[in-house]
Amino acid sequence: MSPADENSPSALDHVLILAPYRKDADYLARLLGDHQVNVEIGLAGNNLAELLAASPGVLIGTHEALTPAAIEAVADHLNRQPSWAEMPVVVLLDRASRPDQVRAELSRVWPRARLLFYQRPVTAVELVSGVQSALLVRLRQREVRDHIAREIELRRELNHRVKNILASVTSIFEMTRRGATSVEVLARDFRGRLGALDKVHSAVFHAEDDAVSIAEIAALTFEPYMAGDDERIVAQGPPVTLHREAGTTMALCLHELTTNAIKYGAMSRPEGRVRFTWEVSKTQAPELGIRWKEYGGPTVEEPMRIGYGTRYVRSALTSMFGRPPQISFERDGLRCEARGLFSPLSATSDSHGS
Amino acid sequence: MRIFYLEDNPLIAMHVEQLVEDGGHVFAGTASSFEELRERFDTLVMDCALVDIDLADGHTGPQAVVWLKERGVPSIFMTGQSQVAEEYRDVAVGVVPKPISESLLAEKLRLLASVVNNSD
């Protein structure tokens, strides 16, 4: 549908004409049809409830059409309208009728209808512009409906995300608690991990499209440890954008690797260095590869027990790349490498559900 | 009991791995989507599964539970969406709400163990 069609009030809705006489019905249908308004005709004897169930945008009724049965069928339809709807109803009154009386009566039996009255004879211009403005009212109502639906959807999504974050935080806390030797250590490690989660959340949120680049994640993670022209940590790679979940996982992994390097690894010495690099292969199914390499620090020995950091990095990178990372405690420094298909991690990937 | 975990959040997966091992069970691995589970299923060994509702390939947890049940693998839901889980309570053995309570998970694992043992 072209933008012009979307803006045309009659593009989606049709007008239901209730006129017992074929001549009146045909005249109205032709008049509105000439102005690109879709119409449906309800003659005497047609099943009115069925016609209404097709959800016309606007109803036009001639005076003679308003039999007690028809009034009741319309009232029933109006009562069943969803909360966003107030169907516009155009009533064509007889020359001899008393408009005030009819209006009062119809307003009573048809609550939540937008009533528009014309007394015959009515000019074509008047009637067409009245119907067009009624269709516009209906279009606005449908926009309100879409807006409400979107808001419900957003609330659901928000609830889902909050639940997810709380579940993540609970897991971080429980796992941190296990490894903690004192309350101070627990507080320090937990604070650090929450901080990493918070930073990447802000980065993803500010991006608006729920995406974050690896360079940005690296900058956020290393920023507290890089003063001035400090070259202790080098982060290098092409522009690569990850979707929210992959970006969050990457940020938490880098946080663990960095804190580990500060506590036990290369960054525990002024002369120690870290290189974090990444690349995307130029193959038919591109693969993302990441590499963390420490050097110039203290001599590394394989730790006796696996701590939170190593455990997390291993499990998170396995989940991210679909295969386990290579973590090696080489004598000159820790090395961690992982690679796997880029498309499931890419911000532009369609396959990823939220 | 060998327990598999269908979950796309590695933090939670790691936590549950520890809890499963604390309970004296074997953690049989994770997959982050229903699609990945189907691809790898023939290479996996599991007696039962824990299943999140929203996975990396969308709202596929309920389908995964049905699919696993057809292959003789009983599951419990691990989810923040207890309402959705309630709709599928005939196919799953139980539900553990998120954030995870360690004692509740232990209790549901005992329930799962009784189902696994009865089917042997």
HADDOCK unambig.tbl for C-alpha pairs under 7 A between the chains (distance, minus, plus):
assign (segid A and resid 163 and name CA) (segid B and resid 80 and name CA) 6.15 0.50 0.50
assign (segid A and resid 166 and name CA) (segid B and resid 99 and name CA) 6.43 0.50 0.50
assign (segid A and resid 167 and name CA) (segid B and resid 98 and name CA) 5.74 0.50 0.50
assign (segid A and resid 167 and name CA) (segid B and resid 99 and name CA) 4.17 0.50 0.50
assign (segid A and resid 167 and name CA) (segid B and resid 100 and name CA) 6.95 0.50 0.50
assign (segid A and resid 168 and name CA) (segid B and resid 11 and name CA) 6.08 0.50 0.50
assign (segid A and resid 168 and name CA) (segid B and resid 12 and name CA) 6.06 0.50 0.50
assign (segid A and resid 170 and name CA) (segid B and resid 99 and name CA) 6.24 0.50 0.50
assign (segid A and resid 171 and name CA) (segid B and resid 11 and name CA) 6.33 0.50 0.50
assign (segid A and resid 171 and name CA) (segid B and resid 12 and name CA) 5.64 0.50 0.50
assign (segid A and resid 171 and name CA) (segid B and resid 15 and name CA) 5.62 0.50 0.50
assign (segid A and resid 172 and name CA) (segid B and resid 11 and name CA) 6.84 0.50 0.50
assign (segid A and resid 175 and name CA) (segid B and resid 15 and name CA) 6.26 0.50 0.50
assign (segid A and resid 312 and name CA) (segid B and resid 14 and name CA) 6.65 0.50 0.50
assign (segid A and resid 315 and name CA) (segid B and resid 10 and name CA) 6.27 0.50 0.50
assign (segid A and resid 315 and name CA) (segid B and resid 14 and name CA) 6.59 0.50 0.50
assign (segid A and resid 316 and name CA) (segid B and resid 10 and name CA) 4.91 0.50 0.50
assign (segid A and resid 319 and name CA) (segid B and resid 10 and name CA) 6.47 0.50 0.50
assign (segid A and resid 319 and name CA) (segid B and resid 32 and name CA) 6.51 0.50 0.50
assign (segid A and resid 351 and name CA) (segid B and resid 57 and name CA) 6.77 0.50 0.50
assign (segid A and resid 352 and name CA) (segid B and resid 56 and name CA) 5.97 0.50 0.50
assign (segid A and resid 352 and name CA) (segid B and resid 57 and name CA) 5.75 0.50 0.50
assign (segid A and resid 353 and name CA) (segid B and resid 56 and name CA) 5.76 0.50 0.50
assign (segid A and resid 353 and name CA) (segid B and resid 57 and name CA) 5.17 0.50 0.50
assign (segid A and resid 353 and name CA) (segid B and resid 58 and name CA) 4.43 0.50 0.50
assign (segid A and resid 354 and name CA) (segid B and resid 58 and name CA) 6.49 0.50 0.50
